[in-house]
């Protein structure tokens, strides 16, 4: 097996593998294997080669992954909805699955660009870690860091307008009104413009009433398919 991994590996019809100078791999993962379009999207390093076909959660959640496979097929039809992945417990595979779906979108978008002889889009997907964003926001706010707040605004705009986005761990408790307002702006823009979003949360979608206003919750719920990730946490468990 080649040491040059690529998210396209799970979708090849033959046993061909990448070389160091494979143009597809370089575009998707960069020369170092951790940048390129996948890395720039913000997908966590641990999941940058995970797809729905290779996800370790697939074996544990076969029913959900049958639905995930059907969802990925909607990319071709252009009627892509949003997804809401939730469980009360952390570590049940929500973020792994969200990352896998985003990588499937990247694959689809890249291959469609090649088929249509268009320049592939390098920055049309965003993985938005809500907790990391809140930490960054709090630090810049407390320090009155104007330059840092400019970067916050740029991150918000990029997440709002991305063709496809993951909002990981929505439903943050104990956040300031200002932070919740920023989060509201992101979700509101994406819902209004019908941009597909995968949300992960430790709360039911009904719990979003406490995070957003009733009107936004209703619109968000209408556009979302909700998947409940039942079971115990797999964090710290060595997976085969």
Beta strands, then each sheet from edge to edge (+ up, - down):
strand 1: 82-86
strand 2: 125-129
strand 3: 164-170
strand 4: 197-201
strand 5: 224-228
sheet 1: 2+ 3+ 4+ 1+ 5+
end
